[in-house]
Amino acid sequence: METCHILVVEDDPDINRLLCTVLGGAGYDCRPAFSGSEAELWASKYEYDLILLDLMLPGLTGEELIERLRRRKTMPIIVLSAKTGLSDRVNVLRLGADDFIPKPFDNDEVLARVEAQLRRYKEFSGGSGGQVLTHGDLVLDRESVTVTAAGRPVSITAREFEILSLLLSHPKKVFTREQLYEQVWGGPYMGDDNTVNVHISNLRSKLAKVSDREYIKTVWGIGFKMADEER
């Protein structure tokens, strides 16, 4: 079994050591980083399968690091933070984080969320036999984990990639928010959770930067589907 490499970004040495111990005991290879700047350096030198990230860091903040990483990286980012307000959670999701775990955290929950993120990331990035999904001028390649629209590359997160892949796999189907959440996040959907809306909004915004076409249609009162292809 291939070893997964995780970058643990946490400025508290005791918490960083604890996370690395918990993850290392589960068979993951962990590299600790104690500031946003150090994490950015490691991420530029090596490829990581997942990043576990605190927000309140010396040097670059966690939010700044997410923004910079998402310009070129698609691996899952899980935020671990004591900043648990709704605006904080929504902000990091908009920036490109894939999950949010409040501090203080439970070790088993962290491990379970890491496993879930890595499992889905591996499934979508390497387990689909190079399948290419197209819808008009929108092209998603599951093997290379790339998306292009109108012939131009679109930089999206691992979670956004999963959502788009699901929609493209069933272009006529209307997915409810509950269906999207349960299939992409793998957990029970809480009706007042804004997570799906935030990710759909992010995805639309990124597609709109390269093309003026509408790719994802809102079906009011139900959910989302791929927009009809232009003739």
For each residue, the residues with C-beta under 8 A, 3 or more apart:
1: 27
2:
3: 27 28 29
4: 27 28 29 49 50 118
5: 28 29 30 31 46 47 48 49
6: 23 28 29 30 31 48 49 50 51 52 114
7: 30 31 33 39 42 43 48 50 51 52
8: 16 19 20 23 30 31 32 33 52
9: 33 34 35 36 38 39 51 52 53 54 57 62 65
10: 15 16 19 32 33 34 52 53 54 80
11: 16 34 35 54 56 57 58
12: 15 16 54
13: 16 17 34
14: 17 18
15: 10 12 18 19 54
16: 8 10 11 12 13 19 20 32 34
17: 13 14 20 21 32
18: 14 15 21 22 107
19: 8 10 15 16 22 23 30 52 80 110
20: 8 16 17 23 24 30 32
21: 17 18 24 25
22: 18 19 25 26 107 110 111
23: 6 8 19 20 26 28 30 52 110 111 114
24: 20 21 27 28 29 30
25: 21 22
26: 22 23 111 114 115
27: 1 3 4 24
28: 3 4 5 6 23 24 114
29: 3 4 5 6 24
30: 5 6 7 8 19 20 23 24
31: 5 6 7 8 42 46 48
32: 8 10 16 17 20
33: 7 8 9 10 38 39 42
34: 9 10 11 13 16 38 58
35: 9 11 38 39 57 58 59 60
36: 9 39 40 57 58 59 60 61 62 64 65
37: 40 41 58 59 60
38: 9 33 34 35 41 42 59
39: 7 9 33 35 36 42 43 51 53 57 60 65
40: 36 37 43 44 60 65 68 69
41: 37 38 44 45
42: 7 31 33 38 39 45 46 48
43: 7 39 40 46 48 51 69 73
44: 40 41
45: 41 42
46: 5 31 42 43
47: 5 75
48: 5 6 7 31 42 43 51 75
49: 4 5 6 75 76 118 121 122
50: 4 6 7 75 76 77 78 114 117 118 121
51: 6 7 9 39 43 48 69 75 76 77 78
52: 6 7 8 9 10 19 23 78 80 110 114
53: 9 10 39 62 65 66 77 78 79 80 97
54: 9 10 11 12 15 57 62 79 80 81
55: 61 62 63 79 81 83 88 92
56: 11 61 62 81 82 83
57: 9 11 35 36 39 54 60 61 62 65
58: 11 34 35 36 37
59: 35 36 37 38
60: 35 36 37 39 40 57 64 65 68
61: 36 55 56 57 64 65
62: 9 36 53 54 55 56 57 65 66 79 81 92
63: 55 66 67 91 92 95
64: 36 60 61 67 68
65: 9 36 39 40 53 57 60 61 62 68 69
66: 53 62 63 69 70 77 79 92 95 96 97
67: 63 64 70 71 95 96
68: 40 60 64 65 71
69: 40 43 51 65 66 72 73 77 96
70: 66 67 73 95 96 155 157
71: 67 68 155
72: 69 155
73: 43 69 70
74: 125 145 155 156 157 158 161
75: 47 48 49 50 51 121 158
76: 49 50 51 98 99 117 118 121 158 159
77: 50 51 53 66 69 96 97 98 99 157
78: 50 51 52 53 97 98 99 100 101 110 113 114 117
79: 53 54 55 62 66 92 97 99 100 101
80: 10 19 52 53 54 101 103 105 110
81: 54 55 56 62 84 88 92 100 101 102 103
82: 56 102 103
83: 55 56 88
84: 81 88 89 102 103
85: 88 89
86: 89 90
87: 90 91
88: 55 81 83 84 85 91 92
89: 84 85 86 92 93 100
90: 86 87 93 94 194 198
91: 63 87 88 94 95
92: 55 62 63 66 79 81 88 89 95 97 100
93: 89 90 96 97 100 195 198 199 202
94: 90 91 198 201 202
95: 63 66 67 70 91 92
96: 66 67 69 70 77 93 157 202
97: 53 66 77 78 79 92 93 100
98: 76 77 78 117 157 158 159
99: 76 77 78 79 113 117 185
100: 78 79 81 89 92 93 97
101: 78 79 80 81 105 109 110 113
102: 81 82 84 105
103: 80 81 82 84
104:
105: 80 101 102 109 110
106: 109 110
107: 18 22 110 111
108: 111 112
109: 101 105 106 112 113
110: 19 22 23 52 78 80 101 105 106 107 113 114
111: 22 23 26 107 108 114 115
112: 108 109 115 116
113: 78 99 101 109 110 116 117
114: 6 23 26 28 50 52 78 110 111 117 118
115: 26 111 112 118 119
116: 112 113 119 120 186
117: 50 76 78 98 99 113 114 120 121 158
118: 4 49 50 76 114 115 121 122
119: 115 116 122 123
120: 116 117 123 124 158 162 184 186
121: 49 50 75 76 117 118 124 125 158
122: 49 118 119 125 126 127
123: 119 120 126 127 128
124: 120 121 127 128 142 145 158 161 162 165
125: 74 121 122 142 143 145 158
126: 122 123 143
127: 122 123 124
128: 123 124 131 142 143
129: 142 143
130: 141 142 143
131: 128 142 143
132: 139 140 141 142
133: 139 140 142 165 168 169
134: 138 139 140 168
135: 138 168 171 215 226 229
136: 213 215 229 230
137: 149 150 151 211 213
138: 134 135 147 148 149 168 207 215
139: 132 133 134 147 148 149
140: 132 133 134 146 147 161 164 165 168
141: 130 132 144 145 146 147
142: 124 125 128 129 130 131 132 133 145 165
143: 125 126 128 129 130 131
144: 141
145: 74 124 125 141 142 158 161
146: 140 141 153
147: 138 139 140 141 153 154 156 161 164
148: 138 139 151 152 153 154
149: 137 138 139 152 154 207 210 211 213 215
150: 137 210 211 213
151: 137 148
152: 148 149 210 211
153: 146 147 148 210
154: 147 148 149 206 207 209 210
155: 70 71 72 74 206
156: 74 147 160 161 164 202 203 206
157: 70 74 77 96 98 160 161 202
158: 74 75 76 98 117 120 121 124 125 145 161 162
159: 76 98 162 163 184 199
160: 156 157 163 164 199 202 203 206
161: 74 124 140 145 147 156 157 158 164 165
162: 120 124 158 159 165 166 184
163: 159 160 166 167 180 184 199 200 203
164: 140 147 156 160 161 167 168 203
165: 124 133 140 142 161 162 168 169
166: 162 163 169 170 175 180 183 184
167: 163 164 170 171 175 216 224 225 226
168: 133 134 135 138 140 164 165 171 226
169: 133 165 166
170: 166 167 173 175
171: 135 167 168 225 226
172: 225 226
173: 170 225
174: 219 222 223 224 225
175: 166 167 170 179 180 183 223 224 225
176: 179 180 222 223
177: 180 181 189 196 197 223 224
178: 181 182 189 191
179: 175 176 182 183 223
180: 163 166 175 176 177 183 184 196 223 224
181: 177 178 184 185 187 189 193 195 196
182: 178 179 185 186 187 188 189
183: 166 175 179 180 186
184: 120 159 162 163 166 180 181
185: 99 181 182 195
186: 116 120 182 183
187: 181 182
188: 182
189: 177 178 181 182 193
190: 193
191: 178
192:
193: 181 189 190 196
194: 90 197 198
195: 93 181 185 198 199
196: 177 180 181 193 199 200
197: 177 194 200 201
198: 90 93 94 194 195 201 202
199: 93 159 160 163 195 196 202 203
200: 163 196 197 203 204 216 224
201: 94 197 198 204 205
202: 93 94 96 156 157 160 198 199 205 206
203: 156 160 163 164 199 200 206 207 216
204: 200 201 207 208 215 216
205: 201 202 208 209
206: 154 155 156 160 202 203 209 210
207: 138 149 154 203 204 210 211 213 215 216
208: 204 205 211 212
209: 154 205 206
210: 149 150 152 153 154 206 207
211: 137 149 150 152 207 208 215
212: 208
213: 136 137 149 150 207 227 230
214: 217 227
215: 135 136 138 149 204 207 211 226 227
216: 167 200 203 204 207 224 225 226 227
217: 214 224 225 226 227 228
218: 223 224
219: 174 222 223 224 225
220:
221:
222: 174 176 219
223: 174 175 176 177 179 180 218 219
224: 167 174 175 177 180 200 216 217 218 219
225: 167 171 172 173 174 175 216 217 219
226: 135 167 168 171 172 215 216 217
227: 213 214 215 216 217
228: 217
229: 135 136
230: 136 213
231:
